[in-house]
Amino acid sequence: MKYKLSNYLVFSQPIIANKFVLVYSTVSTTMLLIQFSLYNILLNNFFTEIDPDVLKELVKNKILVLDNFNELESIIKENKDAIKNDDLLYQVISPSANCQLGCGYCGQVHTKNGLDEDLNKKIIERISINLKAKEYKHLGISWFGAEPLMGLINIKKISEELIKLALKNNCSYSAKMITNGLSLKKDIFFDLVENYHIKDFEITLDGTEESHDLRRHTKLKEKTFGLIFKNLKNIVHDPKFDQLNCVIKIRCNVDESNYKSAFDLIELLDKEKILDKISFYTAPIHSWGNDAHLNSLSHVDYSKFQIEEYLLLMKKNHSIRILPGKKTNIVCTSLQEHAEVFDADGNVYNCTEISQVDMYRNVDAFKMGKLNDQSYVNAKRSFSSWNDDILNGEVPCTTCRILPICGGACPKLWKEGISPCPAIKYNIEDRLLLEFSKRKEEYL
């Protein structure tokens, strides 16, 4: 059989006295340590010189593929099959249109609107319809905002009904919450975990106090870091926290003005004995229907910063995933067949970046419907053609070596002419070396 080198490979620089090279396949998501001599054979396509057992290993790990094999078509087909066969129904609910914070990079316009009894009922009815659309085995709910805890009563009411609905349809049930953490008092946290099955929380801290409070203050310019951090400490240091199998992620949004403070935040979390109880990650500020991305670090600068972040987290023995352990077949909510986003005004979308953003207020292309009159104005999902767009070369992802683990990132941003490429595109060679340093014993 005739073979060729896969298009979806990353090689490290020579290591260990220049005798070896790391190779990572973004299709198989496996990393191998190969001899430098084999590396040269691969680059020069001298595949007949490879030992049969080694050749078998290279083919198994998708380093080599059959010469007539169309890798891009295979990736796109697998993505489409994953969407078709997905047995998780993922639904996003914003119980309130209000938020205490006035973050400068937020693209939303907040109001005092919240779900009422009629909309609560219609959301449950709509999710019931979606559950019956195919043979779903899991119902996953995300409580989103504005700030979801501004609608705590609705969260509890709807959760009770959705838990019953999942049971009735023989589905498992899980829920998560994206929150600013200001109202996440210890008693509220444990009530939500124990009685309403919300076991995954994401809280944003944009660095330590000085940096965070300049960006994530209330609409009246009041500081928020102290209250959020106190809530976090009270929760993770309670003996119950370790028993409940729940997750708290700390997200630190960074741009040119605050990225260095992320290191200080890691140090503070470690000092307060919080770091070993949560997961931590940073994210670059991006466009949210506004020009916030103009203050962001460049792709290259952020990718360099991220490696420094990983090095510090590794030094603290914090568990991080340096290389993806699986492909990204379904890149976002907008591609899932029956995933929907319900906001506090009764609008229905299939993208979490649209609700309450002025730029999209009158754009029907992004709106799937209105619960109040049960109309669905957009039968076709906004980005349903995304995989075909990639296949047809309409975005740069078509020829990108990290496509299998990235999936194209954000279809909406590409459509708006903004590159959403993740940091791994620019720092993956460095990540190979970090991964090797963590697992050296497995390779040598």
Secondary structure, DSSP 8 states (H G I E B T S, - for coil): --EEE-SSEEE---BTTTTEEEEEETTTTEEEEEEHHHHHHHHTT-GGGS-HHHHHHHHHTTSEEETT--HHHHHHHHHHHHHHH--EEEEEE-SBS--SB--TT--B---S-B--HHHHHHHHHHHHHHHTTTT--EEEEEE-SS-GGGGHHHHHHHHHHHHHHHHHTT-EEEEEEEE-STT--HHHHHHHHHHH-EEEEEEE--SSHHHHHHHS-BTT----HHHHHHHHHHHHTSTTGGGTT-EEEEEEEE-TTTTTHHHHHHHHHHHTT-GGGSEEEEEE---SSSSGGGGS--HHHHHHHHHHHHHHHHHTT----SS-SS--SS-SGGGSTT-EEE-TTSEEES-TTSTTBGGGTT-GGGEEEETTTTB-S--S-TTTTHHHHHHTTSSGGGG-TTHHHHTTS-HHHHHTT-----THHHHHHHHHHHHHHHSHHHH-
